[in-house]
Amino acid sequence: MIPQSFIQDLLARVDIVDVVERHLTLKKSGANYFACCPFHGEKSASFSVSPSKQFYHCFGCGAHGTAISFLMEYSGLPFVDAVKELASYAGLQVPQSQGGHDRQPATPEHDDLLAAMTAAARFYRDQLKHAPVAIDYLKRRGLTGEICVRFGIGFAPDDWHGLRRIFPEYERKALLDAGLVIENDAGRRYDRFRNRIMFPIQDRRGRIIAFGGRVLDGGEPKYLNSPETPLFEKGRELYGLPQAQKAIREAGHTVVVEGYMDVVALAQFGVGNAVATLGTATTPHHINTLLRHAQRVVFCFDGDAAGRKAARRALESSLEALRDDVTLAFLFLPEEHDPDSFVRAFGAAAFSQAAASATPLTTFLLNELRTDCPLDTAEGRARLVHEAKPLVTRVAAPMLRLQLIKAIAEASEFSQAEVETAFGLKSETPRRAPTDFRQDMELGEPRRTPYPPRDRPRPRGRQRPPSAINTLLRLVLHHPIWAARVPVDLVPDDTADARALVAIIDMMSTGDLVTNGGLGALVEQFRETPHNETIARVAGELVDAKFDEAVIETLFEDTLRKLHADTIEREIGELTNREREGGLSPIERTRLAELILEKRQPVNFRKVDDV
């Protein structure tokens, strides 16, 4: 783990405005800076960056976070890489991880592997210039020199020891560890890739970590990938992602295809938001990576039986990663076409239109289930519920799972409750949308929200004011030092807001809470905890809030008094009910009298300076 002290020091040294401004054009308005949100399409600027709080929040889609979060969301970087990139801005060296997040530690051996891959890629590119057969093949596939340069396409000569030309020390351990050469049982080495078009595979930071090679003739295997190495793990990487990031943001969705040539051909014809898996089925890690870049992912498969089988595997890998604010869809091309041939025959506009009308995951799932279950018989309808159970119960998105349960209940002619019982699930009641912070006039009035938050419907009618716990959590996030003034026994452990507030109080009591690094630094402390989303969400609501400091202290004390009064009322109610049912012990009677007396006396919650 990267030490929390380093992360806090890093956030104190960088300005989130400078970080965001490297990627977006910001305009100052009042105390904050605004831009059109890069995470969803919009015409008006609702993406707010607060220099005082070191936090950003989009009032359109609900995206929010720190400078680290922005790099993770915008560039699709994992946490460790985002920290490293931010550290490079500040001229800091990230401490070595002791395990956990960083699977590619910066060691001399690791750097040696990367250097070998970079040199090999350069060699393959140079060889393409002197290979007329390979150039003719690429031209026949409709690829231009410009697109080949963009993807770094090269050629491995038909030579058992071609790499010896750039690696005089052909016995170097790095060549074997990087998968560039193969060593037989007799200890003799030879090049892994020979007489193949070479596609460099890059990680999210643009570093070459592997290769894919396509044979020119009818030889086998048609595609040959690098083996898994310390640099490369097939189930974690996607071909073409570094080149596709900008197009994905502009299009608002990602297209996932099956081959390197499909990605390159689509880019050649103007569809730049395509990526490919690397000779393996789609994995949950792939899904999570894709959803960092766009809220809609379209899987494109051939329309034959093999394509539908691959789509079923992708569907099953996606279930745990589903959220109520994302869409996964499936595009099946005519059996005689793959993405490469389809875009050549019909053009980019036709392909984009087909992707826009792709079958949503839930529809595809229900259609697949219905295909195997004849619904005109009782046995078929029962089988539908049986087959659906292991799939639907894996769906992580609560509202989407509820929709699937309702659809299965309708198709099977069971009630929703009966299907939920069969699935081993209890009926879930959708939670009420969080109260709009704008109604709490004492806390100030944030910027008006032009769109509903990312996954929540726009509330209708008059809304209830924030609860005491929610108000207290906002106040503590605004003034972290006030956490020391909140008696933890006043906070009931019955909501996510309450549990987050208790976590902040506990961290303050141990002296570990950051109280002077801005809202962003405080939020970052809870990234790897169960309270991360709750604290980040409430922090996002505070980004553009204007606080009336003249009344905020009074509001804080009044909220504590209300919680104190509620606690007393609950205990009095419990004792009173117990008295009615069977009487109280002498100790309980004394406690009841104390509570009634305490209820009549005002409570003074002193400022922290007085404690």
TORPA-551369 format. One line per 3 residues: their letters; for each residue x negated, y, z negated of C-alpha. Coordinates in Angstrom, 3 decimals, m for minus. Layout:
BEGIN
A	X,Y,Z  ...;
//
This chain:
BEGIN
MIP	0.000,0.000,0.000  m1.152,3.527,0.705  m1.490,5.230,m2.692;
QSF	1.464,7.448,m3.542  m0.996,10.098,m4.725  m2.479,10.297,m1.226;
IQD	0.968,10.628,0.383  1.866,13.460,m1.989  m1.448,15.204,m1.315;
LLA	m0.909,14.783,2.428  2.600,16.284,2.315  1.273,19.190,0.251;
RVD	m1.345,19.966,2.910  0.844,19.865,6.011  3.765,22.089,6.923;
IVD	6.750,20.237,8.357  7.446,23.199,10.632  4.012,22.792,12.259;
VVE	4.554,19.046,12.630  7.970,19.372,14.263  6.849,22.283,16.425;
RHL	4.287,20.042,18.115  7.247,18.230,19.692  10.176,20.685,19.671;
TLK	10.659,24.389,20.323  11.852,25.890,17.045  13.567,29.237,16.543;
KSG	13.721,30.970,13.195  17.134,31.803,11.802  17.281,33.057,8.255;
ANY	15.036,31.021,5.994  14.965,27.952,8.262  14.021,26.966,11.809;
FAC	16.412,25.406,14.327  16.268,23.371,17.532  18.480,21.057,19.552;
CPF	18.293,17.682,17.877  15.946,15.208,19.611  17.912,12.259,18.246;
HGE	21.237,12.901,19.969  22.465,14.944,22.916  23.728,18.408,22.117;
KSA	23.855,21.921,23.558  23.845,23.945,20.348  20.960,23.871,17.882;
SFS	22.035,21.965,14.777  18.634,20.512,13.857  17.409,22.484,10.828;
VSP	13.868,22.463,9.417  13.327,23.977,5.989  9.782,25.209,5.212;
SKQ	10.642,25.762,1.549  12.043,22.272,1.045  9.710,20.563,3.563;
FYH	12.663,18.610,4.893  14.701,18.446,8.097  18.367,17.700,8.623;
CFG	20.593,17.527,11.693  24.118,18.736,11.054  25.237,16.931,14.182;
CGA	24.087,13.327,13.812  22.963,13.355,10.175  19.277,12.564,10.845;
HGT	17.099,13.767,7.982  13.714,13.275,6.379  10.174,14.448,5.714;
AIS	7.288,15.089,8.084  6.480,11.378,7.862  10.070,10.429,8.672;
FLM	10.063,12.744,11.692  7.013,11.062,13.228  8.536,7.646,12.560;
EYS	11.843,8.561,14.206  10.548,10.750,17.049  7.515,8.674,18.081;
GLP	8.782,5.290,16.941  5.793,4.777,14.662  5.779,2.404,11.702;
FVD	5.206,4.004,8.313  1.439,3.424,8.099  0.808,4.751,11.620;
AVK	2.943,7.825,10.915  0.904,8.528,7.775  m2.332,8.086,9.759;
ELA	m1.193,10.482,12.479  m0.109,13.046,9.904  m3.437,12.620,8.114;
SYA	m5.260,13.335,11.381  m3.425,16.675,11.576  m4.734,17.531,8.116;
GLQ	m8.232,16.146,8.660  m7.804,13.495,5.941  m8.937,9.871,5.862;
VPQ	m6.224,7.402,4.857  m7.370,5.085,2.036  m7.668,1.449,3.068;
SQG	m4.549,m0.614,2.429  m4.782,m3.496,0.000  m2.205,m5.461,1.980;
GHD	1.475,m5.140,2.811  2.193,m2.526,5.457  m0.973,m2.335,7.528;
RQP	m1.545,m5.440,9.558  m4.342,m3.776,11.568  m6.841,m2.324,9.099;
ATP	m9.490,m0.056,10.535  m12.531,m2.358,10.279  m15.604,m2.575,12.546;
EHD	m14.323,m5.943,13.863  m10.923,m4.418,14.649  m12.526,m1.469,16.442;
DLL	m14.743,m3.890,18.388  m11.660,m5.742,19.667  m9.990,m2.495,20.761;
AAM	m13.189,m1.394,22.527  m13.374,m4.716,24.378  m9.754,m4.421,25.529;
TAA	m10.280,m0.847,26.712  m13.402,m1.838,28.692  m11.597,m4.809,30.250;
ARF	m8.657,m2.617,31.300  m11.058,m0.190,32.968  m12.740,m3.103,34.768;
YRD	m9.432,m4.459,36.051  m8.377,m1.017,37.310  m11.656,m0.631,39.194;
QLK	m11.310,m4.087,40.728  m7.875,m3.222,42.128  m9.451,m0.542,44.317;
HAP	m11.515,m3.226,46.064  m8.815,m5.894,46.382  m6.826,m5.383,49.642;
VAI	m4.716,m8.478,49.001  m3.595,m7.164,45.620  m2.960,m3.660,46.976;
DYL	m0.875,m5.136,49.806  1.156,m7.155,47.289  1.924,m4.062,45.196;
KRR	2.909,m2.071,48.274  5.247,m4.840,49.379  6.841,m4.602,45.937;
GLT	7.398,m0.902,46.616  4.964,0.445,44.013  3.011,3.631,44.609;
GEI	m0.483,4.478,43.440  0.988,7.006,41.033  3.121,4.442,39.194;
CVR	0.215,1.992,39.071  m1.941,4.649,37.432  0.832,5.493,34.969;
FGI	1.023,1.893,33.773  m2.713,1.218,34.153  m2.126,m1.707,36.551;
GFA	m5.273,m3.530,37.642  m6.528,m6.757,39.184  m8.526,m9.664,37.757;
PDD	m10.822,m11.009,40.522  m10.845,m14.677,41.480  m14.021,m15.234,39.514;
WHG	m14.571,m17.596,36.571  m16.979,m15.116,34.956  m15.844,m11.760,36.334;
LRR	m16.023,m10.014,32.947  m19.748,m10.809,32.710  m20.268,m7.764,34.981;
IFP	m19.265,m5.390,32.153  m20.074,m7.620,29.200  m23.687,m8.771,29.623;
EYE	m23.336,m10.314,26.154  m20.662,m12.675,27.446  m20.934,m14.770,24.287;
RKA	m19.710,m11.911,22.083  m17.236,m13.069,19.472  m14.936,m10.128,20.271;
LLD	m14.218,m11.437,23.790  m12.920,m14.705,22.413  m11.036,m13.106,19.490;
AGL	m9.358,m10.625,21.872  m8.196,m13.430,24.178  m10.180,m12.206,27.186;
VIE	m12.087,m15.466,27.566  m11.444,m19.139,26.876  m13.958,m21.530,25.351;
NDA	m13.648,m25.219,26.243  m14.534,m28.203,24.072  m18.079,m28.158,25.402;
GRR	m18.528,m24.559,24.233  m18.541,m23.104,27.753  m16.688,m19.852,28.380;
YDR	m14.703,m18.557,31.336  m12.327,m15.631,32.014  m8.724,m16.200,30.935;
FRN	m7.308,m14.049,33.766  m8.324,m14.760,37.356  m6.776,m13.650,40.654;
RIM	m3.874,m11.908,38.955  m2.231,m8.476,38.919  m2.980,m7.164,35.427;
FPI	m0.523,m5.269,33.250  m2.085,m3.720,30.114  0.088,m4.030,27.014;
QDR	m0.112,m1.054,24.659  0.929,m0.623,21.054  3.032,2.341,19.919;
RGR	m0.094,4.483,19.658  m1.039,3.799,23.283  m3.962,1.472,22.483;
IIA	m4.464,m1.555,24.747  m3.965,m4.682,22.647  m3.199,m7.382,25.243;
FGG	m2.647,m8.127,28.932  m0.064,m9.778,31.096  m1.181,m11.216,34.427;
RVL	1.020,m12.064,37.418  m0.187,m14.567,39.942  m0.365,m13.384,43.591;
DGG	0.577,m16.650,45.268  2.930,m19.410,44.229  0.636,m20.701,41.514;
EPK	1.622,m21.484,37.963  2.164,m20.070,35.490  3.782,m17.150,37.286;
YLN	3.034,m14.886,34.308  0.186,m15.408,31.873  0.009,m13.418,28.635;
SPE	m2.792,m12.845,26.184  m2.623,m15.238,23.236  m1.744,m13.904,19.825;
TPL	m4.763,m12.184,18.322  m5.573,m9.887,15.378  m4.416,m7.090,17.713;
FEK	m1.390,m8.685,19.328  1.756,m10.422,18.067  4.336,m11.124,20.771;
GRE	7.334,m10.838,18.495  6.400,m7.282,17.451  5.458,m5.587,20.725;
LYG	7.395,m4.345,23.758  5.909,m3.737,27.194  6.238,m0.188,28.518;
LPQ	7.390,1.433,25.262  4.706,4.193,25.183  5.582,5.176,28.761;
AQK	9.332,4.995,28.129  9.638,7.045,24.930  10.383,10.401,26.554;
AIR	12.871,8.912,29.029  14.614,7.026,26.202  15.146,10.262,24.282;
EAG	16.482,11.992,27.387  18.781,9.129,28.392  19.939,8.408,24.854;
HTV	19.543,4.651,25.275  16.987,1.919,25.961  17.237,m0.814,28.588;
VVE	15.566,m4.117,27.705  14.566,m6.329,30.657  12.630,m9.588,30.891;
GYM	9.548,m8.874,33.007  6.686,m6.426,33.504  7.544,m5.907,37.158;
DVV	11.135,m5.071,36.247  9.923,m2.272,33.942  7.507,m0.866,36.537;
ALA	9.979,m1.130,39.429  12.731,0.614,37.468  10.305,3.401,36.543;
QFG	9.280,3.684,40.199  12.916,4.328,41.118  13.525,6.830,38.342;
VGN	14.833,4.588,35.541  12.081,5.271,33.034  13.820,4.131,29.840;
AVA	13.190,0.384,30.314  10.991,m1.915,28.229  10.399,m5.671,28.278;
TLG	9.821,m8.425,25.767  6.543,m10.309,26.170  7.316,m13.856,27.162;
TAT	9.362,m14.463,24.050  12.961,m14.124,22.973  14.096,m10.849,21.450;
TPH	13.246,m10.764,17.743  14.783,m8.796,14.840  11.561,m6.762,14.743;
HIN	12.121,m5.795,18.399  15.652,m4.669,17.552  14.511,m2.528,14.634;
TLL	11.802,m0.947,16.787  14.259,m0.151,19.573  16.776,1.381,17.181;
RHA	14.121,3.817,15.941  14.110,5.316,19.430  17.788,5.341,20.409;
QRV	21.172,4.479,18.947  22.175,2.501,22.035  20.287,m0.501,23.395;
VFC	21.306,m2.284,26.609  19.963,m5.802,27.205  19.762,m6.552,30.927;
FDG	19.820,m10.192,32.028  20.355,m12.163,35.191  23.918,m13.387,35.568;
DAA	23.001,m17.087,35.733  23.174,m19.639,32.930  19.591,m18.922,31.851;
GRK	20.388,m15.226,31.580  23.438,m15.830,29.420  21.434,m18.190,27.215;
AAR	18.788,m15.502,26.748  21.538,m12.985,25.977  22.953,m15.288,23.301;
RAL	19.520,m15.473,21.652  19.224,m11.686,21.749  22.689,m11.375,20.208;
ESS	21.825,m13.685,17.323  18.562,m11.818,16.672  20.459,m8.532,16.502;
LEA	23.105,m9.319,13.902  21.146,m8.396,10.768  19.886,m5.165,12.363;
LRD	23.317,m3.860,13.369  24.520,m0.589,11.889  27.828,1.172,12.206;
DVT	26.151,4.095,14.006  24.451,2.063,16.774  25.607,0.240,19.898;
LAF	24.091,m2.876,21.421  25.386,m3.921,24.818  24.733,m6.573,27.473;
LFL	24.404,m6.004,31.226  24.629,m9.068,33.455  23.468,m8.518,37.027;
PEE	24.795,m10.507,39.999  23.159,m13.962,40.134  21.149,m13.098,43.246;
HDP	19.528,m10.061,41.594  17.102,m9.165,38.865  16.541,m5.523,37.791;
DSF	13.723,m5.131,40.333  15.781,m6.282,43.339  18.972,m4.598,42.114;
VRA	17.450,m1.124,41.875  15.845,m1.536,45.318  19.125,m2.640,46.872;
FGA	21.513,m0.178,45.208  19.382,2.609,43.720  18.825,4.136,40.296;
AAF	22.276,5.731,40.044  24.014,2.366,40.492  21.775,0.751,37.900;
SQA	22.384,3.567,35.393  26.141,3.319,35.990  26.016,m0.430,35.392;
AAS	24.059,0.124,32.151  26.613,2.714,31.011  29.437,0.196,31.426;
ATP	27.584,m2.734,29.863  29.552,m5.126,27.669  29.404,m4.165,23.954;
LTT	27.890,m6.782,21.643  31.171,m7.457,19.832  33.008,m8.065,23.114;
FLL	30.256,m10.368,24.344  30.282,m12.252,21.043  34.056,m12.761,21.100;
NEL	33.991,m13.812,24.762  31.275,m16.369,24.039  33.280,m17.788,21.148;
RTD	36.492,m17.959,23.179  34.703,m19.780,25.998  33.944,m22.731,23.742;
CPL	37.252,m22.705,21.843  40.582,m23.340,23.636  42.916,m20.928,21.916;
DTA	46.087,m22.648,23.122  45.573,m25.409,20.568  45.465,m25.384,16.775;
EGR	42.143,m27.223,16.898  40.651,m24.598,19.208  41.795,m21.707,17.023;
ARL	40.399,m23.387,13.906  37.148,m24.035,15.743  36.963,m20.356,16.689;
VHE	36.943,m19.384,13.012  34.443,m22.140,12.228  32.041,m21.119,15.021;
AKP	32.354,m17.425,14.209  31.521,m17.752,10.512  27.699,m18.129,10.728;
LVT	27.542,m15.228,13.180  29.961,m12.726,11.691  28.680,m13.172,8.140;
RVA	25.209,m12.137,9.373  26.488,m8.793,10.682  25.018,m6.155,8.378;
APM	27.238,m3.253,9.473  30.326,m3.303,7.195  32.781,m1.539,9.505;
LRL	31.666,m3.490,12.552  31.976,m6.751,10.629  35.482,m5.747,9.576;
QLI	36.423,m5.108,13.223  35.109,m8.542,14.196  37.062,m10.199,11.393;
KAI	40.256,m8.472,12.535  39.658,m9.531,16.159  38.986,m13.138,15.177;
AEA	42.064,m13.168,12.954  44.199,m11.943,15.842  42.745,m14.451,18.319;
SEF	43.024,m17.378,15.915  46.513,m16.422,14.673  45.331,m16.359,11.070;
SQA	45.698,m13.379,8.786  42.720,m11.171,8.057  42.730,m12.347,4.428;
EVE	42.700,m16.009,5.510  39.708,m15.442,7.801  37.856,m13.565,5.062;
TAF	38.526,m16.449,2.687  37.240,m18.934,5.263  34.111,m16.795,5.699;
GLK	33.579,m16.577,1.946  33.999,m12.806,2.027  36.109,m10.533,m0.124;
SET	38.179,m7.846,1.507  36.166,m4.663,1.708  37.846,m1.290,1.398;
PRR	36.104,1.403,3.454  34.538,3.945,1.200  35.918,7.429,1.236;
APT	33.813,9.821,3.270  31.513,11.893,1.039  32.979,15.210,0.009;
DFR	31.854,18.148,2.116  29.282,20.120,0.167  30.609,23.370,1.633;
QDM	33.544,23.264,m0.781  31.322,23.643,m3.826  31.143,27.441,m3.696;
ELG	29.167,27.639,m6.912  26.325,25.728,m5.297  26.270,27.990,m2.295;
EPR	27.533,27.473,1.244  25.390,25.449,3.634  25.392,25.945,7.393;
RTP	28.701,24.910,8.951  28.568,21.400,10.355  29.479,21.365,14.084;
YPP	29.751,17.560,14.247  30.661,14.821,11.772  27.696,12.965,10.277;
RDR	26.217,10.111,12.271  28.464,7.251,11.209  31.316,8.982,9.470;
PRP	34.652,10.241,10.817  35.399,13.907,10.412  37.338,14.293,7.148;
RGR	40.862,15.609,7.533  42.870,17.831,5.269  41.889,19.222,1.920;
QRP	39.017,17.358,0.307  38.277,16.718,m3.336  35.385,18.664,m4.836;
PSA	32.117,16.834,m5.537  32.059,14.564,m8.577  30.097,15.593,m11.644;
INT	27.414,12.998,m10.862  27.097,14.139,m7.251  26.846,17.777,m8.338;
LLR	24.224,16.869,m10.937  22.154,14.910,m8.408  22.126,17.898,m6.045;
LVL	21.110,20.250,m8.834  18.298,17.957,m9.956  17.011,17.663,m6.383;
HHP	17.069,21.451,m6.144  15.351,21.861,m9.547  13.541,18.537,m10.211;
IWA	12.294,19.642,m13.624  15.908,19.726,m14.830  15.882,15.912,m14.749;
ARV	14.231,16.107,m18.190  17.370,17.782,m19.545  19.803,15.066,m18.465;
PVD	20.541,12.472,m21.186  20.434,9.193,m19.286  23.197,7.684,m21.473;
LVP	25.643,10.219,m20.005  25.219,8.803,m16.499  27.452,5.793,m15.814;
DDT	25.831,3.137,m13.621  28.804,2.797,m11.283  27.855,4.603,m8.035;
ADA	24.836,4.919,m5.739  24.539,8.603,m6.678  24.484,7.705,m10.395;
RAL	21.841,5.019,m9.932  19.676,7.409,m7.903  20.007,10.065,m10.590;
VAI	18.966,7.577,m13.282  15.917,6.611,m11.183  14.858,10.266,m10.987;
IDM	15.359,10.709,m14.741  13.318,7.572,m15.448  10.477,8.748,m13.221;
MST	10.523,12.138,m14.931  10.332,10.454,m18.350  7.139,8.619,m17.327;
GDL	5.562,11.807,m15.974  5.377,10.435,m12.413  7.976,12.654,m10.740;
VTN	6.640,15.265,m8.311  8.300,18.541,m9.305  6.226,21.094,m7.416;
GGL	5.744,19.603,m3.959  9.042,20.536,m2.380  12.110,18.468,m1.686;
GAL	10.313,16.412,0.976  7.581,15.277,m1.407  10.152,14.237,m4.006;
VEQ	12.192,12.259,m1.478  9.084,10.511,m0.154  8.447,9.062,m3.622;
FRE	11.578,6.949,m3.292  10.982,5.640,0.278  10.380,2.039,m0.765;
TPH	13.109,1.941,m3.405  16.822,1.017,m3.269  17.617,4.716,m3.801;
NET	15.873,5.946,m0.653  18.944,6.410,1.531  21.057,8.015,m1.210;
IAR	18.405,10.561,m2.200  17.489,11.343,1.422  21.171,11.794,2.333;
VAG	21.851,14.235,m0.499  18.577,16.038,0.242  19.725,16.470,3.832;
ELV	22.882,18.190,2.610  20.719,20.687,0.723  18.471,21.718,3.624;
DAK	20.496,24.725,4.693  22.232,25.472,1.391  22.042,28.931,m0.163;
FDE	22.052,28.759,m3.953  23.286,31.480,m6.249  20.626,31.278,m8.948;
AVI	22.730,33.551,m11.166  25.328,30.818,m11.705  23.434,27.598,m11.005;
ETL	22.152,27.299,m14.611  25.695,27.682,m15.932  26.974,25.102,m13.447;
FED	24.295,22.652,m14.571  25.178,23.023,m18.269  28.925,22.842,m17.560;
TLR	28.393,19.620,m15.576  26.463,18.065,m18.448  29.228,19.063,m20.856;
KLH	31.805,17.439,m18.584  29.825,14.203,m18.476  29.444,14.327,m22.246;
ADT	33.192,14.869,m22.674  33.971,12.038,m20.233  31.685,9.682,m22.178;
IER	33.417,10.530,m25.464  36.869,10.136,m23.886  35.964,6.699,m22.537;
EIG	34.718,5.466,m25.903  37.737,6.947,m27.742  40.030,5.249,m25.245;
ELT	38.310,1.888,m25.723  38.546,2.116,m29.520  42.157,3.294,m29.432;
NRE	43.171,0.382,m27.208  41.357,m2.028,m29.486  43.217,m0.567,m32.503;
REG	46.553,m1.142,m30.807  45.683,m4.727,m29.876  44.296,m5.966,m33.171;
GLS	42.944,m3.237,m35.391  39.466,m1.834,m35.967  36.709,m2.743,m38.358;
PIE	35.635,m0.145,m40.962  32.560,0.683,m38.873  34.676,1.156,m35.751;
RTR	37.127,3.410,m37.641  34.220,5.565,m38.812  32.901,5.737,m35.231;
LAE	36.327,6.783,m33.916  36.527,9.605,m36.475  33.022,10.764,m35.504;
LIL	33.944,10.810,m31.836  37.121,12.848,m32.439  35.091,15.361,m34.437;
EKR	32.331,15.438,m31.794  34.926,16.047,m29.114  35.951,19.325,m30.829;
QPV	32.406,20.649,m31.195  30.611,22.441,m28.318  27.392,20.822,m27.077;
NFR	24.293,22.876,m26.276  22.089,21.433,m23.539  18.959,23.495,m24.020;
KVD	16.606,24.560,m21.255  13.561,22.369,m20.846  11.326,25.155,m22.204;
DV	13.198,24.871,m25.549  12.900,21.094,m25.811;
//
